């Protein structure tokens, strides 16, 4: 759960082959490339801090795990590290857990909590408590001088692997959830079509469904950030001098139009892909899939995939790059609706490469 140093960020970035994630969910280590969910990270963090139990739900593919790990966890962990530096204690402990397929997920959860303490503040992690989850959670707040914030991700899988009546994992977790400890907060993340599974707990956990939070698909502004800001990051951390990449505004608009409509065509590649249906907005994993494909097509055409700023000049010279010049007014492959990605120009956009813009806060509730 540790955040990389600036040097490590550059090192990790150099290993990336693309600014886009594709279908693989974002993890905390991908946080520097995760954009478009700034507001939702704040909303979820506010609920997690304010309420003993919050239930976050949304349709499959809305990107809950990515928001929780690359957004929420990274944000809270950074705050905890800052507290250690300023006050000598984390003063909060965020933990995201989803290993429900294990034979003993409660033991794994207790170890995940202890591991999080070791990463944030090793001096507070000596002789970790043992015993039932309720007892373990009772000890840690005093140790870290603040609340333990437990995120139970992909919660529907708990019932898949441990759904039998009388399963020890269900019983132990239910006991922890119903214990009214103001220093321990839970956020349960579950697919919308699995919400009814929580009825197994409702009679045993007072207030379980008092605070429901439904996460939406990306709106157009957020999706635009998810297209543009990773390119800024790529240009600042990975791209070799003279090989920076920008997306033409026409390409951005075309991708947004077509993804919103549910279909994007890669005309020159002769392929197309259909998006899954969405009630509204843009399905984040599908947008990432489209962007990753466009990037691969662009890089393959330019013949410069993977060239980073750490490579030698001779290596760069040995791999020619299409450049804009008098004899090549448009030195790029054209993507959706013929709009090109362009190289050899710095991104002219309006956002910082090191921070996400903060949209206006809107009230969101289940």
Secondary structure, 3 states (H helix, E strand, C coil): CCCCCHHHHHHHHHCCCCCCCCCCCCCHHHHHHCCCCHHHHHHHHHHHHHCCEEEEEECCCCCHHHHHHHHHHHHHHHHHHHHHHHHCCCCEEEEEECCCCCCCHHHHHHHHHHHHHHHHCHHHCCCCCCCCHHHHHHHHHHHHCCEEEEEECCCHHHHHHHCCCCCHHHHHHHHHHHCCCCCEEEEEEEEHHHHHHHHHHHCCCCCCCCCEEECCCECHHHHHHHHHHHHHHHHHHCECCCCCEEECHHHHHHHHHHHHHCEEEEHHHCEEEECCCCCCCECHHHHHHHHHHHHHHHHHHHCCCCCECCCCHHHHHHCCCCCCECCECCCCCECHHHCEEEECCCCCCCCCCCCCCCCCCCCCCC
